[in-house]
Amino acid sequence: MRDQLDLSLFPSRLAAWTLGGFGVLALLLAGTGIYGVVSYAVAQRTREIGVRMALGAKEKDVLGLVLWNGLFVVGAGLALGLLLASVATRAIAAFLYGVGATDPVTFLGVPLVLGFVSFAASYVPARRATRVDPLVALRYE
């Protein structure tokens, strides 16, 4: 009986594992994209960061500035995504089995995971920005 049940559920399990794999891949791509955008923004603002540090900005100030710029856009995207997802779940509620249209685990878990990934992706370039030597940045141009 167990083998028969496993065989009948195999297509559903395969689809779930495939979609889960695509979800993880999408999360990695999102993190890589955020890292690239924030890193490019830091590279473009090297001179400004150098001036700020030459005028007395501390490492935590620069770190906060870069993190805020990176996470502000992500926060706005998460808020818009949650709004659109709450509207979209009403349309697909008939296709959901065992999960409510406004499942709290999904609506809290996904933004938390995306927020953590975006924080980690923004932290690396922000940390690199704190190591900008003001003299090198001012001489660069």
N, C-alpha and C positions, 0 to 999 in steps of 0.2 A: 504494500500500500504506500509505503514511504517513497519507494522508487517511482511509482506512478504519479504521486503528487509532485515530486521533484521534476519529473519529465514534463508535466503539464505547466509548471511554473517557470520552466527554463526560458521561454521567449520573454516573459516579463522581467525576469531577473537580468537577462542579457541586456535588455533595453535600459533598465535602471542603471546597471554598471556602465554602459556606454554613455548615457547622459551624465552620470556622475563624473566620468572621466573628462567629458567635454566641459563640465562645470569647473573642474580643477584647472584645466587648460585655460579657460577664460579668465579665471582668477589670476593665474600666472601672467597672462598677457596684460591684464589690467595693471598688475603691479609693475611689470616691466615698462608699460607706457607711462605710468605716473612717475616712475624713476627717471625715465628719459626726459620728460617734460620739465620736471623740477631741476634736474641736472643741467639742462639747457638754459633754464632761467637763471640758475646760479652762475653759469659761465658768462651769460650776457651781462650780469650785474656785478662782475668781479670788481670793476673799478669803484662802483658805488659802495660795495661792501668794504673795500679797502679804505675808502674815505671815511666811512662810518667808524671803522676800527681805529683809524688814525686820529679821529676826533674823540675817541674814548669809549666807544661802544664795547661792551663786554661780550665774551663768547656766548653767554646765555641769551643776550639780546639779539645777536645775529642768528643764533639757532632758532629762537622764537619767531623772528621775522620770516625766515625761510620756511619754517614749518607751517606758520599761519597762512602764508601765501599758497602753499601746496594743499593744505587741508581745507581751506575755505572753499575752493572749487569742488573738492571731493564732497564736502558736506552739502553744498548746494545740489550736486548731482544725486546724492543719496536721498535728500529730501524730495526732490522731484521724482526720483525713481520709486520711492515709497508711495507717493501720491498716485502715480500712474499704475503701480502694481495693485493698489487697493481698488482702483477702478477696473483694471483688467481681470482681477479675480472674480468679480461679480459676473463677468461674461463667461468665464470658464468654470464656474462653480459646479455645473452639471457633470463635468469630466473628472472632478476630484473625488477620490474615494478614500474615506477615512480621515480626511483633512478638511477643516472648515475653510471658508473663503478668506477669512482673516485669521489664519493660524498664527498665534503669538510667537511660537518658536521660530517660524520662518521670518516673520516681520521684525523680530528682534535679533535673530541670529545672523541673518545675511548682512544687515548694516554693520553689526559688530565685527564680523569677519572682514568685510570690505574696508571698514575703518581701520582695523589693525593692519591690514596689508598696505593700505595707502599711507599710514603713519610710518611703517617700516620702510616703504619705498621713498618717502620724503625725508626720512631721518638721515639716510646715508649722504645725499647731497648737502643737506643742511649741516651735517657734521663736517663735511669737507669745506664748506663755506667759512666755518669758524677758524680754519687753519690758513686763511688767506693772509699773506704777509702784506701789510699796508704799503711798505716801500716798493715791493715788487708790483703790486697792483697799480700804484700811482705812476711808476716808471713805464708800465706796459704800453701806454699810449704816447 
